[in-house]
Amino acid sequence: MADSEKLKGPASYFPSIEKTYGYAVTHWLSLLETMSGKKHMEMVAWLKNDHKIGHGHANALVAYYLSQQS
């Protein structure tokens, strides 16, 4: 993959998230839809507590999700 094609920002975590947790990123983004209106760290805490996702992965998913909402 060329440097210009590499994922950047929160999306750079996506391959690791899919490998680690066994679900496509779209699965996690769909779950975050149910948390719409919550604050960033509330959503991160929910992923960590209810779905046992690590902090960095949860933060990346939430950051990406929120960036797509604007």
N, C-alpha and C positions, 0 to 999 in steps of 0.2 A: 504494500500500500504506500503510495507516495505521501510525502509530508502534507501536501495540500488536501489529501483525502482523509487524513486522520481525524477522528472525532475530537472535539474540543469542548471545554467546559464540562458541565454535568454529564453530557452525553458520553464523555470519555469513559465513564464508569459502566455504561450499559452492558458491554460484553461480559464483564466480571459479575455484574448483578445477575444476568441471565444464567451464567455458569454456576454461580454459588447457590442460587435459590431455586433454580429449575423452572422458572416462569419467564415468559417474554416480558419485556418492559411495558408493553401495552396492558398486560394484566395489572401491574402495579399502578399504572396511570389511571386505569379504570377504577381501582379501589380508592385512589385519591379523590376521584370525582365525588365519592360519598362523603368526603370531608370538606367539601367546598365551603368557603366562608371562615374556616379555621385559620389561625395564625401559622406561619411557617414552622415554628418549633413545636406547636401542638401536633401538627401533621407528622413531623419527624418522630416525636415521642410515641405517637400511635403506631407507626410502622415498626419502631424498635420494640415496643412492649407487646403489641398484639400479633406481630408477624415475625418477630425475632430477627429483624434486619439490622445489620451493623450501622453505626452512626453515620459513617461516610457515605454508604450506599443510600441510606434513608435521606440524608441531606441532599444528595445529588438528584434523587427522584423528585423530591419536593421542589427543589430549585428549578428543575426542568419543567415540572408540571405548572408551577406558578408563572414561569416565563412564557408559557404557551397560552395562558389565560388572558394576557393583556393585548 
